[in-house]
Amino acid sequence: MNNLIPSVLEQLNRFAGFGIGLASLFTENVLAHPCIVLRRQCQVNYHARHYHLTPFTVINIMYSFNKTQGPRALWKGMGSTFIVQGVTLGAEGIISEFTPLPREISHKWNPKRIGEHLLLKSLTYVVAMPFYSASLIETVQSEIIRDNTGILECVKEGIGRVIGLGVPHSKRLLPLLSLVLPTVLHGLLHYIISSAIQKFVLLILKRKTCNSHLAESTSPVQSMLDAYFPELIANFAASLCSDVLLYPLETVLHRLHIQGTRTIIDNTDLGYEVLPINTQYEGMRDCINTIRQEEGMLGFYKGFGAVIIQYTLHAAVLQITKIIYSTLLQNSV
């Protein structure tokens, strides 16, 4: 009987590890998608008088979109976001395979290896950039005038953007070369900030765990919790901090990507009607100056309330998962 307990715990541990990882992925990529959709629509809406800086106004406008257009209004473009992630991972793998650029940095790192690793990341962002543009359009385009596009429409539009074919764009469309700097800058800063915060939080949590283990004997339940949750908490903190710190740059990036694409977005002031995007930014610097002059510094934070909702949901899912996992383990011990 005593031999059965470790095997049951081991099986439960494996199952729980899979379940916890799945819950985290579901929260980041599926549950958070309506928040990402609304956040992007607010960011590119230069007409908006309501900035939706708090969760309360965001929930209200989400309800209005859902009421007037149905649930699809908040879930549009989800397939394309997975495609962009796939293209990014694929491009990184292929480039690292055929070049000496390292995909991971070992403990014995040096400035040259870090530079090569960041160059790999930069090249990856450049490859994924046209598909990111196409995905962005899918997530902000109003459901009222949107056609029922296939899941691979993002790939078709991305390739079309590179070779100059596909849907006709206006003369205000910025060339892809003009988008390289803001796209790579945002991608690299996001990666550097999130990696640094993740390692820092993980180090603090592991030290805290180690000290608690030395101070008193730890139960099997706590040991198993310590095996999974520090990394999840570190990932959560890393994503939250990088998204918050880089929100103004992301607003600029999205406006540059969407300009000249003839995209029609929902009116985030009213919750119904649609608006065209008719910006005429000449580049990154002009976009920053225009937003500051015409919309004020808070103009860079339009839709920030959606970020608060997104990470509140994520934190709630992590906490619920932890409670369920603890209960299962305690019942089995």
VEXVEXNU-840817 format. One line per field, with one value per residue (C-alpha): residue number from 1; residue in three letters; z negated, x, y negated. Coordinates in nm, 3 decimals, always signed. Layout:
<atoms>
n	[NUM;...]
res	[ALA;...]
w	[Z;...]
u	[X;...]
v	[Y;...]
</atoms>
This chain:
<atoms>
n	[1;2;3;4;5;6;7;8;9;10;11;12;13;14;15;16;17;18;19;20;21;22;23;24;25;26;27;28;29;30;31;32;33;34;35;36;37;38;39;40;41;42;43;44;45;46;47;48;49;50;51;52;53;54;55;56;57;58;59;60;61;62;63;64;65;66;67;68;69;70;71;72;73;74;75;76;77;78;79;80;81;82;83;84;85;86;87;88;89;90;91;92;93;94;95;96;97;98;99;100;101;102;103;104;105;106;107;108;109;110;111;112;113;114;115;116;117;118;119;120;121;122;123;124;125;126;127;128;129;130;131;132;133;134;135;136;137;138;139;140;141;142;143;144;145;146;147;148;149;150;151;152;153;154;155;156;157;158;159;160;161;162;163;164;165;166;167;168;169;170;171;172;173;174;175;176;177;178;179;180;181;182;183;184;185;186;187;188;189;190;191;192;193;194;195;196;197;198;199;200;201;202;203;204;205;206;207;208;209;210;211;212;213;214;215;216;217;218;219;220;221;222;223;224;225;226;227;228;229;230;231;232;233;234;235;236;237;238;239;240;241;242;243;244;245;246;247;248;249;250;251;252;253;254;255;256;257;258;259;260;261;262;263;264;265;266;267;268;269;270;271;272;273;274;275;276;277;278;279;280;281;282;283;284;285;286;287;288;289;290;291;292;293;294;295;296;297;298;299;300;301;302;303;304;305;306;307;308;309;310;311;312;313;314;315;316;317;318;319;320;321;322;323;324;325;326;327;328;329;330;331;332;333]
res	[MET;ASN;ASN;LEU;ILE;PRO;SER;VAL;LEU;GLU;GLN;LEU;ASN;ARG;PHE;ALA;GLY;PHE;GLY;ILE;GLY;LEU;ALA;SER;LEU;PHE;THR;GLU;ASN;VAL;LEU;ALA;HIS;PRO;CYS;ILE;VAL;LEU;ARG;ARG;GLN;CYS;GLN;VAL;ASN;TYR;HIS;ALA;ARG;HIS;TYR;HIS;LEU;THR;PRO;PHE;THR;VAL;ILE;ASN;ILE;MET;TYR;SER;PHE;ASN;LYS;THR;GLN;GLY;PRO;ARG;ALA;LEU;TRP;LYS;GLY;MET;GLY;SER;THR;PHE;ILE;VAL;GLN;GLY;VAL;THR;LEU;GLY;ALA;GLU;GLY;ILE;ILE;SER;GLU;PHE;THR;PRO;LEU;PRO;ARG;GLU;ILE;SER;HIS;LYS;TRP;ASN;PRO;LYS;ARG;ILE;GLY;GLU;HIS;LEU;LEU;LEU;LYS;SER;LEU;THR;TYR;VAL;VAL;ALA;MET;PRO;PHE;TYR;SER;ALA;SER;LEU;ILE;GLU;THR;VAL;GLN;SER;GLU;ILE;ILE;ARG;ASP;ASN;THR;GLY;ILE;LEU;GLU;CYS;VAL;LYS;GLU;GLY;ILE;GLY;ARG;VAL;ILE;GLY;LEU;GLY;VAL;PRO;HIS;SER;LYS;ARG;LEU;LEU;PRO;LEU;LEU;SER;LEU;VAL;LEU;PRO;THR;VAL;LEU;HIS;GLY;LEU;LEU;HIS;TYR;ILE;ILE;SER;SER;ALA;ILE;GLN;LYS;PHE;VAL;LEU;LEU;ILE;LEU;LYS;ARG;LYS;THR;CYS;ASN;SER;HIS;LEU;ALA;GLU;SER;THR;SER;PRO;VAL;GLN;SER;MET;LEU;ASP;ALA;TYR;PHE;PRO;GLU;LEU;ILE;ALA;ASN;PHE;ALA;ALA;SER;LEU;CYS;SER;ASP;VAL;LEU;LEU;TYR;PRO;LEU;GLU;THR;VAL;LEU;HIS;ARG;LEU;HIS;ILE;GLN;GLY;THR;ARG;THR;ILE;ILE;ASP;ASN;THR;ASP;LEU;GLY;TYR;GLU;VAL;LEU;PRO;ILE;ASN;THR;GLN;TYR;GLU;GLY;MET;ARG;ASP;CYS;ILE;ASN;THR;ILE;ARG;GLN;GLU;GLU;GLY;MET;LEU;GLY;PHE;TYR;LYS;GLY;PHE;GLY;ALA;VAL;ILE;ILE;GLN;TYR;THR;LEU;HIS;ALA;ALA;VAL;LEU;GLN;ILE;THR;LYS;ILE;ILE;TYR;SER;THR;LEU;LEU;GLN;ASN;SER;VAL]
w	[+0.000;-0.090;+0.251;+0.425;+0.271;+0.444;+0.780;+0.742;+0.648;+0.942;+1.187;+1.035;+1.052;+1.425;+1.490;+1.282;+1.462;+1.796;+1.665;+1.514;+1.835;+2.040;+1.815;+1.849;+2.230;+2.249;+2.042;+2.241;+2.589;+2.568;+2.258;+2.305;+2.673;+2.628;+2.417;+2.690;+2.958;+2.767;+2.658;+3.021;+3.143;+2.881;+2.963;+3.335;+3.284;+3.307;+3.328;+2.978;+2.705;+2.445;+2.373;+2.174;+1.918;+1.655;+1.662;+1.597;+1.929;+2.112;+1.977;+2.082;+2.440;+2.462;+2.367;+2.635;+2.908;+2.803;+2.805;+3.147;+3.336;+3.144;+2.969;+3.285;+3.247;+2.953;+3.085;+3.436;+3.557;+3.293;+3.556;+3.711;+3.376;+3.355;+3.711;+3.620;+3.320;+3.547;+3.809;+3.537;+3.384;+3.728;+3.853;+3.537;+3.567;+3.937;+3.903;+3.603;+3.792;+4.094;+3.915;+3.612;+3.424;+3.089;+3.006;+2.633;+2.417;+2.193;+1.842;+1.986;+2.184;+2.320;+2.493;+2.839;+2.776;+2.641;+2.949;+3.181;+2.990;+3.013;+3.385;+3.428;+3.246;+3.466;+3.789;+3.659;+3.593;+3.944;+4.103;+3.896;+3.949;+4.259;+4.098;+3.777;+3.984;+4.142;+3.802;+3.654;+3.931;+3.866;+3.493;+3.536;+3.854;+3.769;+3.781;+3.946;+4.278;+4.239;+4.482;+4.355;+4.419;+4.386;+4.118;+4.373;+4.489;+4.261;+4.451;+4.788;+4.682;+4.528;+4.844;+5.052;+4.843;+4.915;+5.291;+5.338;+5.435;+5.270;+5.137;+5.279;+5.018;+5.012;+5.081;+4.707;+4.657;+4.506;+4.679;+4.479;+4.450;+4.252;+4.009;+3.942;+3.675;+3.456;+3.494;+3.404;+3.127;+2.965;+3.004;+2.862;+2.568;+2.486;+2.497;+2.290;+2.023;+1.990;+1.978;+1.711;+1.493;+1.532;+1.415;+1.128;+0.999;+1.038;+0.840;+0.556;+0.544;+0.547;+0.266;+0.065;+0.126;+0.033;-0.292;-0.388;-0.322;-0.550;-0.824;-0.845;-0.690;-0.376;-0.296;+0.034;+0.145;+0.098;+0.269;+0.579;+0.581;+0.562;+0.865;+1.100;+0.973;+0.934;+1.310;+1.390;+1.153;+1.304;+1.657;+1.543;+1.384;+1.691;+1.937;+1.719;+1.666;+2.030;+2.159;+1.917;+1.976;+2.357;+2.396;+2.545;+2.798;+2.887;+2.956;+3.197;+3.360;+3.422;+3.570;+3.813;+3.917;+3.973;+4.168;+4.531;+4.513;+4.566;+4.234;+4.085;+3.705;+3.451;+3.279;+2.929;+2.799;+2.884;+2.907;+3.248;+3.590;+3.768;+3.837;+4.108;+4.030;+4.221;+4.043;+4.232;+4.014;+4.195;+3.960;+3.598;+3.480;+3.653;+3.501;+3.148;+3.190;+3.342;+3.065;+2.797;+2.956;+3.056;+2.790;+2.500;+2.314;+2.216;+2.588;+2.576;+2.318;+2.496;+2.406;+2.105;+1.904;+2.122;+1.999;+1.637;+1.714;+1.908;+1.627;+1.355;+1.538;+1.573;+1.202;+1.113;+1.332;+1.175;+0.825;+0.908;+1.069;+0.760;+0.528;+0.743;+0.762;+0.384;+0.314;+0.549;+0.393;+0.034;+0.111;+0.264;-0.013]
u	[+0.000;+0.282;+0.442;+0.124;+0.126;+0.447;+0.328;-0.012;+0.158;+0.394;+0.107;-0.089;+0.222;+0.262;-0.105;-0.100;+0.212;+0.037;-0.288;-0.117;+0.077;-0.241;-0.435;-0.159;-0.147;-0.528;-0.529;-0.249;-0.374;-0.751;-0.906;-0.700;-0.790;-1.097;-0.879;-0.612;-0.874;-1.020;-0.680;-0.558;-0.877;-0.836;-0.467;-0.526;-0.838;-0.697;-1.056;-1.145;-1.236;-1.276;-0.936;-1.061;-0.783;-0.981;-1.137;-1.487;-1.519;-1.356;-1.613;-1.892;-1.764;-1.705;-2.068;-2.180;-1.974;-2.104;-2.463;-2.447;-2.219;-2.229;-1.949;-1.733;-1.658;-1.428;-1.276;-1.180;-0.827;-0.744;-0.633;-0.396;-0.226;-0.141;-0.006;+0.221;+0.352;+0.413;+0.594;+0.808;+0.910;+0.968;+1.177;+1.388;+1.451;+1.544;+1.773;+1.954;+1.991;+2.162;+2.364;+2.597;+2.350;+2.259;+1.895;+1.969;+2.232;+2.426;+2.546;+2.894;+2.777;+2.981;+2.889;+2.952;+2.710;+2.445;+2.484;+2.450;+2.144;+1.977;+2.062;+1.879;+1.577;+1.591;+1.597;+1.306;+1.097;+1.173;+1.059;+0.737;+0.665;+0.437;+0.232;+0.208;+0.068;-0.192;-0.287;-0.320;-0.562;-0.772;-0.798;-0.902;-1.114;-1.482;-1.698;-1.973;-1.786;-1.555;-1.574;-1.561;-1.192;-1.018;-0.764;-0.479;-0.582;-0.312;-0.044;-0.183;-0.199;+0.148;+0.306;+0.103;+0.237;+0.596;+0.558;+0.318;+0.009;-0.326;-0.572;-0.498;-0.368;-0.368;-0.071;-0.037;+0.077;+0.426;+0.682;+0.792;+1.143;+1.000;+0.841;+1.159;+1.300;+0.985;+0.901;+1.249;+1.288;+0.960;+1.034;+1.386;+1.289;+0.997;+1.224;+1.503;+1.269;+1.062;+1.374;+1.540;+1.227;+1.155;+1.506;+1.494;+1.152;+1.247;+1.568;+1.378;+1.110;+1.367;+1.565;+1.247;+1.152;+1.501;+1.497;+1.153;+1.268;+1.569;+1.362;+1.099;+1.013;+0.806;+0.498;+0.480;+0.199;+0.412;+0.710;+0.504;+0.358;+0.710;+0.806;+0.561;+0.428;+0.745;+0.805;+0.442;+0.450;+0.781;+0.634;+0.325;+0.533;+0.761;+0.470;+0.287;+0.589;+0.702;+0.348;+0.300;+0.642;+0.621;+0.253;+0.327;+0.570;+0.317;+0.056;+0.297;+0.388;+0.025;-0.062;+0.229;+0.140;-0.228;-0.178;-0.285;-0.435;-0.794;-0.895;-1.235;-1.256;-1.537;-1.620;-1.480;-1.660;-2.013;-1.993;-2.162;-2.089;-1.753;-1.461;-1.193;-0.821;-0.690;-0.364;-0.074;+0.229;+0.560;+0.738;+0.798;+0.914;+0.626;+0.376;+0.512;+0.503;+0.152;+0.004;+0.166;+0.039;-0.313;-0.406;-0.171;+0.055;-0.243;-0.303;-0.021;-0.222;-0.556;-0.718;-0.492;-0.792;-0.795;-0.442;-0.563;-0.853;-0.625;-0.374;-0.640;-0.798;-0.456;-0.381;-0.725;-0.672;-0.329;-0.478;-0.775;-0.540;-0.320;-0.620;-0.750;-0.403;-0.349;-0.689;-0.621;-0.282;-0.410;-0.688;-0.442;-0.179]
v	[+0.000;-0.238;-0.171;-0.279;-0.627;-0.750;-0.614;-0.781;-1.107;-1.076;-1.021;-1.307;-1.522;-1.456;-1.518;-1.836;-1.964;-1.918;-2.070;-2.375;-2.441;-2.401;-2.641;-2.900;-2.866;-2.887;-3.206;-3.374;-3.284;-3.231;-3.389;-3.707;-3.749;-3.976;-4.208;-4.210;-4.287;-4.583;-4.710;-4.719;-4.887;-5.159;-5.202;-5.266;-5.481;-5.834;-5.971;-5.846;-6.094;-5.817;-5.662;-5.357;-5.375;-5.181;-4.832;-4.972;-5.158;-4.865;-4.617;-4.855;-4.887;-4.510;-4.455;-4.704;-4.532;-4.191;-4.319;-4.489;-4.244;-3.918;-3.727;-3.712;-4.084;-4.007;-3.681;-3.789;-3.724;-3.463;-3.211;-3.463;-3.530;-3.158;-3.172;-3.466;-3.269;-2.970;-3.179;-3.338;-3.005;-2.849;-3.140;-3.141;-2.767;-2.781;-3.085;-2.934;-2.604;-2.759;-3.028;-3.027;-3.250;-3.084;-3.018;-2.997;-3.164;-2.925;-3.010;-3.077;-3.378;-3.667;-3.997;-3.845;-3.555;-3.793;-4.015;-3.715;-3.593;-3.936;-3.949;-3.617;-3.762;-4.076;-3.871;-3.664;-3.977;-4.104;-3.775;-3.769;-4.143;-4.126;-3.847;-4.051;-4.340;-4.110;-3.966;-4.315;-4.413;-4.101;-4.179;-4.544;-4.526;-4.579;-4.267;-4.478;-4.511;-4.211;-3.919;-3.562;-3.512;-3.177;-3.096;-3.119;-3.467;-3.607;-3.411;-3.522;-3.888;-3.876;-3.736;-3.982;-4.271;-4.160;-4.113;-4.405;-4.205;-4.137;-4.394;-4.742;-4.984;-5.363;-5.588;-5.648;-5.287;-5.286;-5.060;-4.756;-4.901;-5.194;-4.947;-4.747;-4.983;-5.017;-4.645;-4.521;-4.781;-4.679;-4.308;-4.329;-4.552;-4.322;-4.018;-4.179;-4.322;-4.002;-3.779;-3.996;-4.017;-3.645;-3.549;-3.802;-3.686;-3.320;-3.377;-3.548;-3.275;-2.993;-3.156;-3.201;-2.836;-2.716;-2.917;-2.785;-2.426;-2.477;-2.639;-2.365;-2.031;-2.073;-1.868;-1.672;-1.903;-2.215;-2.051;-1.980;-2.329;-2.469;-2.260;-2.436;-2.766;-2.977;-2.957;-3.041;-3.340;-3.455;-3.433;-3.623;-3.902;-3.922;-3.955;-4.208;-4.436;-4.429;-4.497;-4.788;-4.946;-4.917;-5.009;-5.357;-5.208;-4.938;-5.208;-5.380;-5.047;-4.951;-5.287;-5.266;-4.910;-4.990;-5.315;-5.304;-4.953;-5.080;-4.926;-5.012;-4.982;-4.994;-5.320;-5.266;-5.577;-5.463;-5.084;-5.091;-5.249;-5.224;-5.457;-5.468;-5.494;-5.796;-5.877;-6.035;-5.968;-5.998;-5.761;-5.667;-6.011;-6.192;-5.944;-6.005;-6.386;-6.383;-6.168;-6.388;-6.711;-6.603;-6.346;-6.427;-6.186;-5.969;-5.915;-5.659;-5.462;-5.431;-5.099;-5.041;-4.921;-4.608;-4.522;-4.545;-4.306;-4.070;-4.027;-4.020;-3.724;-3.561;-3.603;-3.462;-3.153;-3.093;-3.118;-2.890;-2.635;-2.641;-2.582;-2.292;-2.136;-2.168;-2.011;-1.717;-1.655;-1.675;-1.427;-1.183;-1.199]
</atoms>
